[in-house]
C-alpha cells in the first residue's frame, strides 16, 4: 500500500454499525457486569474468610455469616457460561476443524456450513426449552443463604439457549467467511 492509498483509506468514514454488532452489544455488557460481580464476590469471600474470621475469633465476637458468597458465585458463573456461549456463537469464536470439507466443492461446503449452524441453533433451542422447563419446576424453591427464587438460576440455560438460537441462525444464513480455501484447521473466529 502506498502512502497515498493509506491517506485515502484514513479519510474514509467509519463503517456504520451492523445489526449483528448491536445485537451482540447488550449480552456483552451483561457479561462484563457479571464478570465484575464474580470477581468482586470472590474478593469479598476471600476477605471475609481469611481476614474477618480470624479477627472475630481473636476479638471473641460472633462470626460473620458469609455463606451467601458461594450462591452469588454460582449464579454469576451459570449466567456467564450460558451468555458467553451465545456470544461465542455470535462472534464465531469456537474452534473449527476442517478435515475433509475444504476439499469439497463450494456448494457442498456452503451446505455443510448451513447444516452445522442449524444444528447449533437446534442445540440452543433444546437448551432454551429445557431451561424454561427447569425454571418453571424450580420456581417454588428458594436458595438456602439468599433465599432467592431458584428459577433465576435455571433461567440461565433458557436465555443462553435463546442467544445460541439467534446467533446460530444468523450465522447459518449469513454469507460464510472466506476461509473455505484453507488448510483444514481454523483458529477461533475463522469459522
C-alpha positions in Angstrom: 0.0 0.0 0.0 1.4 3.3 -1.0 1.4 6.5 1.2 -1.4 8.0 -1.0 -3.6 4.9 -0.7 -3.1 4.9 3.1 -4.0 8.5 3.4 -7.1 7.9 1.2 -8.1 5.0 3.4 -7.8 7.0 6.6 -10.2 9.7 5.1 -13.0 7.2 4.7 -15.8 7.5 7.3 -16.1 4.7 9.8 -18.3 1.8 8.8 -21.8 2.0 10.3 -22.7 -0.5 13.0 -24.2 -3.6 11.6 -27.3 -5.1 13.2 -25.3 -8.1 14.4 -22.9 -5.7 16.3 -25.8 -4.0 18.0 -27.5 -7.3 18.9 -24.2 -8.6 20.4 -23.6 -5.4 22.4 -26.2 -6.0 25.2 -25.1 -9.5 26.1 -21.5 -8.3 26.2 -22.4 -5.6 28.6 -24.3 -8.0 30.8 -21.4 -10.5 30.6 -19.0 -7.7 31.7 -21.2 -6.8 34.6 -21.4 -10.5 35.7 -17.7 -10.8 35.4 -17.2 -7.8 37.7 -19.7 -9.2 40.1 -18.0 -12.6 40.2 -14.6 -11.0 40.8 -15.9 -8.7 43.5 -17.7 -11.7 45.1 -14.5 -13.7 45.1 -12.6 -10.8 46.7 -15.2 -10.3 49.4 -15.3 -14.0 50.1 -11.6 -14.3 50.5 -11.5 -11.2 52.7 -14.3 -12.4 54.9 -12.9 -15.9 55.2 -9.2 -15.2 55.7 -9.3 -11.7 57.4 -12.6 -11.3 59.2 -12.9 -14.8 60.6 -9.5 -14.6 62.5 -10.4 -11.1 63.6 -13.8 -12.1 65.0 -12.2 -15.2 66.6 -9.4 -13.0 68.2 -11.9 -10.4 69.5 -14.3 -13.2 70.6 -17.2 -11.8 68.5 -19.9 -13.6 66.7 -18.7 -14.9 63.4 -19.7 -13.2 60.2 -22.1 -15.2 58.0 -20.6 -15.2 54.5 -22.3 -18.3 53.1 -24.1 -16.1 50.6 -20.8 -15.6 48.7 -21.0 -19.1 47.3 -24.5 -18.6 46.0 -23.7 -15.3 44.3 -20.7 -17.0 42.7 -22.8 -20.0 41.5 -25.5 -17.7 40.0 -22.8 -15.5 38.3 -21.0 -18.5 36.9 -24.1 -20.1 35.5 -25.2 -16.9 33.8 -21.7 -16.1 32.5 -21.3 -19.6 31.0 -24.6 -19.5 29.1 -24.4 -15.9 27.9 -20.8 -16.4 27.0 -21.7 -19.5 24.9 -24.2 -17.4 23.0 -21.7 -14.6 22.4 -19.1 -17.1 21.2 -21.5 -18.4 18.6 -22.3 -14.8 17.5 -18.6 -14.0 17.3 -17.7 -17.3 15.7 -15.1 -17.8 18.3 -15.4 -21.6 18.7 -12.6 -23.8 17.4 -13.2 -25.2 14.0 -11.6 -28.3 12.5 -11.9 -29.0 8.8 -10.5 -32.4 7.8 -12.5 -33.0 4.6 -14.8 -30.1 3.9 -12.2 -27.8 2.4 -11.7 -30.4 -0.4 -15.4 -30.4 -1.4 -16.9 -28.1 -4.0 -18.1 -24.8 -2.8 -21.9 -25.6 -2.9 -21.2 -28.6 -0.6 -19.1 -26.5 1.7 -21.9 -24.0 1.9 -24.5 -26.7 2.6 -22.3 -28.1 5.4 -21.8 -24.6 6.8 -25.6 -24.1 6.9 -26.3 -27.5 8.3 -23.7 -27.1 11.1 -25.2 -23.8 12.2 -28.7 -25.2 12.0 -27.5 -28.0 14.3 -26.0 -25.4 16.7 -29.3 -23.5 16.7 -31.2 -26.7 17.3 -29.0 -27.4 20.3 -29.6 -23.9 21.6 -33.4 -24.4 21.1 -33.1 -27.6 23.2 -31.2 -25.8 25.9 -33.8 -23.0 25.9 -36.7 -25.4 26.0 -35.3 -27.4 29.0 -34.1 -24.2 30.7 -37.7 -22.9 30.7 -39.0 -26.2 32.0 -36.4 -26.3 34.7 -37.1 -22.7 35.7 -40.8 -23.5 36.0 -40.3 -26.7 38.0 -37.9 -24.9 40.4 -39.8 -21.7 40.7 -41.3 -22.7 44.1 -37.9 -23.3 45.6 -35.5 -20.8 47.2 -31.8 -20.8 47.7 -30.6 -21.6 51.3 -28.5 -18.5 52.0 -30.0 -15.7 50.0 -33.5 -17.1 49.7 -33.7 -16.2 46.0 -36.1 -18.0 43.8 -34.2 -20.8 42.1 -36.0 -20.0 38.8 -33.4 -17.2 38.4 -30.6 -19.8 38.4 -32.4 -22.2 36.0 -33.3 -19.4 33.6 -29.7 -19.1 32.6 -29.9 -22.0 30.1 -33.1 -20.6 28.7 -31.5 -17.2 28.0 -28.2 -18.7 26.8 -30.1 -21.2 24.6 -32.1 -18.4 23.1 -28.9 -16.5 22.3 -27.4 -19.6 20.7 -30.6 -20.0 18.5 -30.4 -16.3 17.5 -26.7 -16.3 16.7 -26.7 -19.8 15.2 -29.5 -18.9 12.7 -27.8 -15.6 11.9 -24.5 -17.5 11.1 -26.3 -20.1 9.1 -28.0 -17.6 6.8 -25.1 -15.1 6.7 -22.6 -15.3 3.9 -19.9 -17.8 5.0 -16.5 -16.3 5.9 -13.8 -16.7 3.3 -11.9 -19.5 4.9 -13.1 -22.4 2.9 -9.9 -22.4 0.9 -7.7 -23.0 4.0 -5.6 -25.9 5.1 -8.0 -27.7 7.4 -7.7 -26.0 10.8 -9.2 -22.7 11.5 -8.5 -20.7 14.6 -11.1 -19.1 16.8 -13.0 -16.5 14.8 -12.3 -18.1 11.4 -15.5 -20.1 11.3 
